[in-house]
Amino acid sequence: MKRTLIRYRTKPETSDGNAELVAAVFAELKAAQPDGVRYLSLRLEDDTFIHLVETAADDGASVLTKLPAFQAFQSGIRERCAEPPLVRGATVLGNYRMLGET
């Protein structure tokens, strides 16, 4: 199992569009219900977005990246950003009813 945290801040004029692209990813996930992936996304008040992805595969391989909605989200991400994505591995130190059983 691998957990990855991604953080970036969008330009004010692109933030709502970015949120719509993220919502489309979650709609596709809900419809497809793929196994082996868990995904959480947050939008902070300053238009910083945080994504937490958990994949069953230790190498981080995920069905998430194969979804058309995710590919649309990834397209142009750097142009939407005021601060580029920062990707880091993450370890859950505590979890109380937020992420399900870990």
C-alpha distances in whole Angstrom, upper triangle without the diagonal:
4,7,10,14,17,20,23,27,29,33,35,36,33,31,32,31,28,27,28,26,23,25,25,21,21,24,22,19,21,23,21,18,15,13,9,9,11,13,16,19,21,25,27,31,31,29,26,23,19,16,13,10,7,6,4,5,5,8,8,10,11,14,15,16,18,20,24,23,21,23,26,24,23,26,29,26,28,31,30,29,31,28,26,22,20,17,15,11,11,10,12,15,16,16,19,19,18,14,15,13,10
4,7,10,13,17,20,24,26,29,31,33,30,28,29,28,25,25,26,24,21,23,23,20,20,23,22,19,21,23,21,19,16,14,10,10,10,12,14,16,19,22,24,28,28,26,23,20,17,14,10,8,6,5,7,7,5,7,6,9,10,13,13,15,17,19,22,22,19,21,23,21,20,24,26,23,24,28,27,25,27,24,22,18,16,13,11,8,8,9,11,14,16,16,19,19,17,14,15,15,12
4,7,10,13,17,20,23,26,28,30,27,25,26,26,22,22,24,22,18,21,22,18,18,21,21,18,20,23,21,19,17,15,12,10,9,10,11,13,16,19,20,24,24,23,19,17,13,10,7,6,4,7,9,10,9,10,8,11,11,14,13,15,18,19,22,21,18,20,22,20,19,22,24,21,22,26,24,23,25,22,20,16,14,11,9,6,5,7,8,12,14,14,17,17,15,12,14,14,11
4,7,10,13,17,19,23,25,27,24,22,24,23,19,19,22,19,16,19,20,17,17,21,20,18,20,23,22,20,18,17,14,11,11,10,11,12,14,17,18,22,22,20,16,14,10,8,6,5,6,9,12,12,11,11,8,11,11,15,13,13,17,18,20,19,16,18,20,17,16,20,21,17,19,22,21,19,21,18,16,12,10,7,6,4,5,8,10,14,16,16,19,19,16,14,16,17,15
4,7,10,14,16,20,22,24,21,19,21,21,17,17,20,18,15,18,20,17,17,21,21,18,21,24,23,21,20,19,17,14,12,10,10,10,11,13,15,18,18,16,13,10,7,6,5,7,9,12,15,16,15,15,12,15,14,17,14,15,19,19,21,19,16,18,20,16,15,19,19,16,17,20,19,16,18,15,13,10,8,6,5,6,6,9,11,14,15,15,18,19,15,14,17,18,16
4,7,10,13,17,19,21,18,16,18,18,14,15,17,16,13,16,18,15,16,20,20,18,21,24,23,22,21,21,18,15,14,11,10,9,10,12,13,17,16,14,10,8,6,5,7,8,12,14,17,18,17,16,13,16,15,17,14,14,18,18,20,18,14,16,17,14,13,16,16,12,13,16,15,13,14,12,10,6,6,5,6,9,10,13,14,17,19,19,21,21,18,16,20,21,20
4,7,10,14,16,18,16,14,16,17,13,14,17,16,13,17,19,17,18,21,22,21,23,26,25,25,24,24,22,18,17,14,12,10,10,10,10,14,12,11,7,6,5,7,9,12,15,17,21,22,21,20,17,19,19,20,17,17,21,20,21,19,16,18,18,14,14,17,16,12,12,15,13,11,12,9,8,5,5,7,9,12,12,15,16,19,20,20,22,22,19,18,22,24,22
4,7,10,12,15,12,11,14,14,11,12,16,15,13,17,18,17,18,22,22,22,24,27,27,26,26,26,25,21,19,16,14,12,11,10,10,13,11,8,6,6,7,9,12,14,18,20,24,24,24,23,20,21,21,22,19,18,21,21,21,19,16,17,17,13,13,15,13,10,9,12,10,7,8,6,5,4,6,9,12,15,16,19,20,22,23,23,25,25,22,21,25,27,26
4,7,9,12,10,8,12,13,10,12,15,15,14,17,19,18,20,22,24,23,26,28,28,28,28,29,28,24,22,19,16,13,11,9,9,10,8,6,4,6,9,12,15,18,21,24,27,28,28,26,23,25,24,25,21,21,24,23,23,20,18,19,18,14,14,16,14,10,10,11,9,6,6,5,7,8,10,13,15,19,19,22,23,25,26,25,27,27,23,23,27,30,28
4,6,8,6,6,9,10,8,10,13,13,13,16,17,17,19,21,23,23,25,27,28,28,28,30,29,25,23,20,18,14,13,10,11,11,9,6,6,8,11,13,17,19,23,25,29,29,30,28,25,26,24,25,21,21,23,22,21,19,17,18,16,13,13,14,11,9,9,9,6,4,5,7,8,10,12,15,18,21,22,25,26,28,29,28,29,29,25,25,29,32,31
4,5,5,6,10,10,10,12,14,15,15,18,20,20,22,24,25,26,28,30,31,31,31,33,32,28,27,23,21,18,16,13,13,13,10,8,9,11,15,17,21,23,27,29,33,33,33,32,28,29,28,28,25,24,26,25,24,21,20,20,18,15,16,16,12,11,10,9,6,5,5,8,10,13,16,19,22,25,26,29,29,32,32,31,33,32,29,29,32,35,34
4,6,5,8,10,10,12,14,15,16,18,20,21,22,24,26,27,28,30,31,32,32,34,33,30,28,24,22,18,16,12,12,11,9,7,10,12,16,18,22,24,28,31,34,35,35,34,31,32,30,30,26,26,28,26,25,22,21,22,20,17,18,18,15,14,14,12,9,9,8,12,14,16,18,21,24,27,27,30,31,33,33,32,33,32,29,29,33,36,35
4,6,7,8,10,12,13,14,16,17,19,20,22,23,25,26,28,29,31,32,32,35,34,31,29,25,23,19,18,15,15,14,12,10,13,14,18,20,24,26,30,32,35,36,37,35,32,32,30,30,26,26,28,26,24,21,21,21,18,16,17,17,14,13,14,11,8,10,10,14,16,17,21,23,26,29,30,33,33,35,35,34,35,34,31,31,34,37,37
4,6,5,6,9,10,11,12,14,16,17,19,20,21,23,25,26,27,28,29,31,31,27,26,22,20,17,16,13,14,14,12,9,12,12,16,17,21,23,26,28,32,32,33,32,28,28,27,26,23,22,24,22,20,17,17,17,14,12,14,13,11,10,11,9,6,8,10,12,13,15,18,20,24,26,27,30,31,33,33,32,33,32,28,28,32,35,34
4,5,5,6,9,10,11,12,14,16,17,18,20,21,23,25,26,27,27,29,29,25,23,19,17,14,12,9,11,11,10,6,9,9,13,15,18,20,24,26,30,31,32,30,27,28,25,25,21,21,23,21,20,17,16,18,15,12,14,15,13,11,12,11,8,9,10,12,13,14,17,19,22,25,25,28,28,30,30,29,30,29,25,25,28,32,31
4,5,5,6,9,10,10,12,14,15,16,19,20,21,23,24,25,26,29,29,25,23,20,18,14,13,10,12,12,12,9,12,11,15,16,19,21,25,27,31,32,33,32,28,28,26,25,22,22,23,21,20,16,16,18,15,12,15,16,14,13,15,14,10,12,14,16,17,17,20,22,24,27,27,29,29,31,31,29,30,28,25,25,28,32,32
4,5,5,6,9,10,11,13,15,15,17,19,20,21,23,24,25,28,28,24,23,19,18,15,14,12,15,15,15,11,13,12,15,16,20,21,24,26,30,31,32,31,27,27,24,23,20,19,21,18,17,13,14,15,12,10,12,12,11,11,13,12,9,12,14,16,16,16,20,21,24,27,27,30,30,33,32,31,31,30,26,26,29,32,32
4,5,5,6,9,10,11,13,14,16,17,19,20,21,22,23,25,25,21,20,16,15,12,12,10,13,14,13,10,11,9,12,13,16,17,21,23,26,27,28,27,23,23,21,21,17,17,19,16,15,12,11,13,10,7,10,11,10,8,11,11,7,9,12,14,13,13,16,17,21,23,23,26,26,29,29,28,29,27,24,23,26,29,29
4,5,5,6,9,10,11,12,14,15,16,18,20,21,22,24,24,20,18,15,13,10,9,8,11,13,13,9,11,9,11,12,15,17,20,22,26,27,28,28,24,24,21,21,17,17,19,17,16,12,12,14,12,9,12,14,13,12,15,15,11,12,15,16,16,15,18,19,21,23,23,25,25,28,27,25,26,24,21,21,24,27,27
4,5,5,6,9,10,10,12,14,15,17,18,20,21,24,24,21,19,16,15,12,13,11,15,16,17,13,14,12,15,14,17,18,22,23,26,28,30,29,25,25,22,20,17,17,18,15,14,10,12,14,11,9,13,13,14,13,16,16,13,15,18,19,19,18,21,21,24,25,26,28,28,30,30,28,28,26,23,23,25,28,29
4,5,5,7,9,10,11,13,14,15,17,18,19,21,22,18,18,14,14,12,13,13,16,18,18,14,15,12,14,13,16,16,20,21,24,25,27,26,22,21,18,17,14,14,15,12,11,7,8,10,7,5,9,10,11,10,14,14,11,14,17,18,17,16,19,19,22,23,24,27,27,30,29,27,28,27,23,22,25,28,28
4,5,5,7,9,10,11,13,14,15,16,17,19,19,16,14,11,10,8,10,10,14,16,17,13,13,10,11,10,13,13,16,18,21,23,24,23,20,19,17,16,12,13,15,12,12,8,8,11,9,7,10,12,13,11,15,16,13,14,17,17,16,14,17,17,19,20,21,23,23,26,26,24,25,23,19,19,21,24,24
4,5,5,6,9,10,10,12,14,15,16,19,20,16,15,12,11,9,11,11,15,17,18,15,15,12,13,12,15,15,18,19,22,24,26,26,22,22,18,17,14,15,16,13,13,9,10,13,12,10,13,15,16,15,18,19,16,17,20,21,20,18,20,20,22,23,23,25,24,27,27,24,25,22,19,19,21,24,25
4,5,5,6,9,10,11,12,14,15,18,19,16,16,13,13,12,14,15,19,21,21,18,18,15,16,14,16,16,19,20,22,24,26,25,22,21,17,15,12,13,14,10,10,6,8,11,9,8,12,13,15,15,18,19,17,19,22,22,21,19,22,21,24,25,25,27,26,30,29,27,27,25,22,21,22,26,26
4,5,5,6,9,10,10,12,12,15,16,13,12,10,11,10,13,15,18,21,22,18,18,14,14,12,14,13,15,16,19,20,22,22,18,17,14,12,9,10,11,8,8,5,5,9,9,8,10,13,15,14,18,19,17,18,22,21,20,17,20,19,21,21,22,24,23,27,27,24,25,23,20,18,20,23,23
4,5,5,6,9,10,10,11,14,15,12,11,8,9,9,12,14,18,20,22,19,18,15,14,12,13,12,14,15,18,20,23,23,19,18,15,13,10,12,13,10,12,9,9,13,13,11,14,16,18,17,20,22,19,20,23,23,22,19,21,20,21,22,21,23,22,25,24,22,22,20,17,16,17,20,21
4,5,5,6,9,10,12,15,17,14,14,12,13,13,15,17,21,23,24,21,21,18,18,16,17,16,18,18,21,23,25,25,22,21,17,15,12,14,14,11,11,9,11,14,13,13,16,18,20,19,23,24,21,23,26,26,25,22,24,23,25,25,25,27,26,29,28,25,25,22,20,19,20,23,24
4,5,5,6,8,10,13,15,13,13,12,14,14,17,19,23,25,26,23,23,19,19,16,17,15,17,17,19,21,24,23,20,18,14,12,10,12,11,7,8,7,9,12,12,12,15,16,19,19,22,23,22,23,27,27,25,22,24,23,25,25,25,26,26,29,29,26,27,24,21,20,21,23,24
4,5,5,5,7,10,12,9,10,9,11,13,16,19,22,25,26,23,22,19,18,15,15,13,14,14,16,18,21,21,17,16,12,10,8,11,11,8,10,9,10,13,14,13,15,18,21,20,23,25,23,24,27,27,25,22,23,21,23,22,22,23,23,26,25,23,24,21,18,16,17,19,20
4,6,5,8,11,14,12,11,11,13,14,17,19,23,26,27,24,24,20,19,17,17,15,16,16,18,20,23,24,20,19,16,13,12,15,15,12,13,12,13,16,17,16,19,21,24,22,26,27,25,26,29,29,27,25,26,24,25,25,24,25,24,27,26,23,23,20,18,16,16,19,21
4,6,9,12,15,14,14,14,16,17,20,22,26,29,30,27,27,23,23,20,20,18,19,18,20,22,25,25,22,20,17,13,13,15,14,11,13,12,13,16,17,17,20,21,24,24,27,29,27,28,31,31,29,27,28,27,28,27,27,28,27,31,30,26,27,24,22,20,20,22,24
4,6,9,12,12,13,14,16,18,21,24,27,30,31,28,27,24,23,19,19,17,17,16,17,19,22,22,19,17,14,10,10,13,12,9,11,11,13,15,16,17,19,21,24,23,27,29,27,28,32,31,29,26,28,25,27,26,26,27,26,30,29,26,27,24,22,20,20,22,23
4,7,10,9,10,12,14,17,20,23,26,30,31,28,27,23,22,18,17,15,14,14,14,17,20,21,18,16,13,10,11,14,13,11,14,14,14,17,19,18,20,23,26,25,28,30,28,29,32,31,29,26,27,25,25,24,24,24,23,27,26,23,24,21,19,17,16,18,19
4,7,7,9,11,15,17,21,24,27,30,32,29,27,23,21,18,16,13,13,11,11,13,17,17,15,13,10,7,8,12,11,10,13,14,13,16,18,18,19,22,25,24,27,29,28,28,32,30,28,25,25,23,23,22,22,23,22,26,25,23,24,22,20,17,17,18,18
4,6,8,11,15,18,22,25,28,32,33,30,28,24,22,18,16,13,11,9,8,11,14,16,14,12,9,8,10,13,13,13,17,17,16,18,21,20,21,24,27,26,29,31,30,30,33,31,29,26,26,23,23,21,20,21,20,24,23,21,22,20,19,15,15,15,15
4,7,10,14,17,21,24,27,31,31,29,26,23,20,16,14,11,8,6,5,7,11,12,10,9,7,8,9,12,13,14,17,18,16,18,21,20,20,23,26,24,27,30,29,29,31,30,27,23,23,20,19,17,17,17,17,21,21,19,21,19,18,14,14,14,13
4,7,10,13,17,20,23,27,28,25,23,19,16,13,11,7,6,5,6,9,12,13,10,9,7,7,7,10,12,12,16,15,13,16,19,17,17,21,23,21,24,27,25,25,28,26,24,20,20,17,17,15,15,16,16,19,19,17,19,18,16,12,13,14,13
4,7,10,14,17,20,24,25,23,20,17,14,11,8,6,5,6,9,12,14,15,12,12,10,10,9,13,14,14,17,16,14,17,19,17,18,21,24,21,24,26,24,24,27,25,23,19,19,16,16,15,14,14,13,17,17,14,16,14,12,9,10,11,11
4,7,10,14,17,20,21,19,17,13,11,7,6,5,6,9,12,14,16,16,13,14,11,11,9,12,14,13,16,14,12,15,17,14,15,19,21,18,21,23,21,21,23,22,20,16,17,14,15,14,13,14,14,17,17,15,16,15,12,9,11,14,14
4,7,11,13,17,18,16,14,11,8,6,5,7,9,12,15,17,18,19,16,17,14,15,12,15,17,16,18,15,13,17,18,15,16,20,21,18,20,23,20,19,21,20,19,16,16,14,15,15,13,15,13,16,16,14,15,13,10,8,11,14,14
4,7,10,14,15,12,11,7,6,4,6,9,12,15,18,20,21,21,17,19,16,17,13,15,18,16,18,15,13,16,16,13,14,18,18,15,18,19,17,16,18,17,16,14,14,14,15,16,14,16,16,18,18,16,17,16,12,12,15,18,18
4,6,10,12,10,8,6,5,6,9,12,15,18,21,23,24,24,21,22,20,20,17,19,21,20,21,17,16,19,18,15,16,19,19,16,18,20,16,15,17,16,16,14,15,15,16,17,16,18,17,19,18,16,17,16,13,13,17,20,20
4,7,8,6,6,5,6,9,12,15,18,21,25,27,27,27,23,25,22,23,19,20,23,21,22,18,17,20,18,15,16,19,18,15,17,18,14,13,14,14,15,14,15,16,18,19,18,21,20,22,21,20,21,20,16,17,20,24,23
4,6,5,5,6,8,11,14,17,21,24,27,29,29,29,26,27,25,26,23,24,27,25,25,22,20,23,22,18,19,22,20,17,18,19,16,14,14,14,16,15,15,17,18,20,19,21,20,22,21,20,21,21,17,19,22,25,25
4,6,7,9,12,15,18,21,24,28,31,33,33,33,29,31,29,30,26,27,30,28,28,24,23,25,24,20,22,24,22,19,20,20,16,15,14,15,17,17,18,20,22,24,23,25,24,25,24,23,24,24,20,22,25,28,28
4,6,9,12,15,18,21,25,28,32,33,33,32,29,31,29,30,26,26,29,28,28,24,23,25,23,20,21,22,20,17,17,17,14,12,11,12,14,15,16,19,21,23,23,25,25,26,26,25,26,26,23,24,28,30,30
4,6,10,13,16,19,23,26,29,30,31,30,26,28,26,27,23,23,26,24,24,21,19,21,19,16,17,18,17,14,14,14,11,10,9,10,12,13,15,17,19,22,22,24,24,26,26,25,26,26,22,23,26,29,29
4,7,10,13,16,20,23,27,28,27,27,23,25,24,25,21,21,24,23,23,20,18,20,19,15,16,18,16,13,13,15,12,9,9,9,10,10,11,14,16,18,18,21,21,23,23,22,24,24,20,21,24,27,26
4,7,10,13,17,19,23,24,24,24,20,22,20,21,17,18,21,20,20,17,15,17,17,13,13,16,15,12,13,15,12,10,11,10,11,9,11,12,14,16,16,19,19,21,21,20,22,22,18,18,21,24,23
4,7,10,13,16,20,21,21,21,18,20,18,19,16,17,20,19,20,18,15,18,18,14,14,17,17,14,15,17,15,13,14,12,12,9,10,10,11,13,12,15,15,17,18,17,19,19,15,15,18,21,20
4,6,10,13,16,18,18,18,14,16,14,16,12,14,17,16,18,15,13,15,16,13,13,16,17,13,15,18,16,14,16,15,13,10,10,9,11,12,11,14,14,17,17,16,18,18,14,13,16,18,17
4,7,10,13,15,15,16,12,14,13,15,12,14,17,17,19,17,14,17,18,15,15,19,20,17,18,21,19,18,20,18,16,13,12,10,10,10,8,11,11,14,14,13,16,15,12,10,13,15,14
4,7,10,12,12,13,9,11,9,11,9,11,14,14,17,16,13,15,17,15,15,18,20,17,19,22,21,20,22,20,18,14,13,11,11,10,9,11,12,15,16,15,17,17,14,11,13,15,13
4,7,9,10,11,8,10,9,11,10,13,15,16,19,18,15,18,20,18,18,21,23,21,23,26,24,23,26,23,21,17,16,13,12,10,9,10,11,14,15,14,17,16,13,10,12,12,11
4,5,7,8,6,7,6,9,9,11,13,15,18,18,15,17,20,19,18,22,24,22,24,27,26,25,28,25,23,19,18,15,14,12,12,13,13,17,18,17,20,19,17,13,14,14,12
4,6,9,7,8,8,10,12,14,15,17,20,21,18,20,23,22,21,25,27,25,27,30,29,29,31,29,26,23,22,18,17,14,14,14,15,18,19,18,21,20,18,14,14,14,12
4,5,5,6,7,10,12,13,15,17,21,21,18,20,23,22,21,24,27,25,27,30,29,29,31,29,26,22,21,17,16,14,15,15,17,20,21,21,24,23,21,18,18,17,15
4,5,8,10,13,15,15,17,20,23,24,21,22,25,24,22,26,28,25,27,30,30,29,31,28,25,22,20,16,15,11,13,13,15,18,20,20,24,24,22,18,19,18,15
4,6,9,13,14,14,16,18,22,22,19,20,23,22,20,23,25,23,24,28,28,27,29,26,23,20,18,15,14,11,14,15,17,21,23,23,26,26,24,21,22,21,18
4,6,10,10,10,13,15,19,19,16,17,20,19,17,20,22,20,22,25,25,24,26,24,21,17,16,12,12,10,12,14,16,19,21,21,24,24,21,18,19,19,17
4,7,9,8,10,13,16,17,14,15,18,18,16,19,22,20,22,25,25,25,28,25,22,19,18,15,15,14,16,17,19,23,24,24,26,26,23,20,21,21,19
4,5,6,8,10,13,14,11,13,16,15,14,18,20,19,21,24,24,24,27,25,22,18,19,15,16,15,16,18,19,23,24,23,25,24,21,18,19,20,18
4,6,5,7,11,12,10,11,15,15,14,17,20,19,22,25,24,24,28,26,23,20,21,18,19,18,19,21,22,25,26,24,26,25,22,19,20,21,20
4,5,6,9,9,7,9,12,11,11,14,17,16,19,21,20,21,24,23,20,17,18,16,17,17,18,20,20,24,25,23,25,23,20,18,19,20,20
4,6,8,9,6,7,10,10,9,12,15,14,17,19,19,19,23,22,19,16,17,15,17,17,19,21,22,26,27,26,28,26,23,21,22,24,23
4,6,9,7,7,10,12,11,13,17,16,19,21,21,22,26,25,22,19,21,19,21,20,22,24,26,29,30,28,30,29,26,23,24,26,25
4,5,5,6,9,10,11,12,16,16,19,21,20,22,25,25,22,20,22,20,22,22,23,25,26,30,30,28,30,27,25,22,23,25,25
4,5,5,6,9,10,11,14,15,18,19,19,21,25,24,22,20,23,21,24,24,26,28,29,32,33,31,32,30,27,25,26,28,28
4,5,5,6,9,10,13,13,17,18,16,18,22,22,20,18,21,20,23,23,24,27,27,31,31,29,30,28,25,23,24,27,27
4,5,5,6,9,12,11,14,16,15,16,20,20,17,15,17,16,19,20,21,24,24,28,28,26,28,26,23,21,23,25,25
4,5,5,6,10,10,13,15,15,16,20,20,17,15,18,17,20,21,23,26,27,31,31,30,32,30,27,24,26,29,28
4,5,5,8,9,13,13,13,15,19,19,17,16,19,19,22,24,25,28,29,32,33,31,33,31,28,26,28,30,30
4,5,8,7,11,12,10,12,16,16,14,13,16,16,19,21,22,25,26,29,30,28,30,28,25,23,26,28,28
4,6,5,8,10,10,11,15,15,12,11,14,14,17,19,21,24,25,29,30,28,31,29,26,24,27,29,28
4,6,8,9,10,12,16,16,14,13,16,17,20,22,24,28,29,32,33,32,34,33,29,28,30,33,32
4,6,5,6,9,12,13,11,12,16,17,21,23,25,29,30,33,34,33,35,34,30,29,32,34,33
4,5,5,6,10,10,8,8,12,14,17,20,22,25,27,30,30,30,32,31,27,26,29,31,30
4,5,5,8,8,6,8,11,13,17,20,22,26,28,30,32,31,34,33,29,28,31,34,32
4,6,8,10,9,11,15,17,21,24,26,29,31,33,35,34,36,35,32,31,34,36,35
4,7,9,9,10,14,16,20,23,24,28,29,32,32,31,33,32,29,28,31,34,33
4,5,6,8,11,14,17,21,22,26,27,29,30,30,32,31,28,27,30,33,32
4,6,9,12,15,19,22,23,27,28,30,31,31,33,33,29,29,32,35,33
4,7,9,12,15,19,20,23,25,27,28,28,30,31,27,27,30,32,31
4,6,10,13,17,18,22,24,26,28,28,30,30,27,26,29,31,30
4,6,10,13,15,19,20,23,25,25,27,27,24,22,26,28,26
4,7,10,12,16,18,20,22,23,26,26,23,21,25,26,24
4,7,9,13,16,18,20,21,24,25,21,19,23,24,21
4,6,10,13,15,18,19,22,23,20,18,21,22,19
4,7,10,13,16,17,20,21,19,16,19,19,16
4,7,9,12,13,17,18,15,13,16,16,13
4,6,9,11,15,16,14,12,15,14,11
4,6,7,11,13,11,10,12,11,8
4,7,10,13,12,12,14,13,10
4,7,10,10,10,11,11,9
4,6,6,7,8,8,8
4,6,8,8,9,10
4,6,6,8,10
4,6,9,10
4,7,7
4,6
4
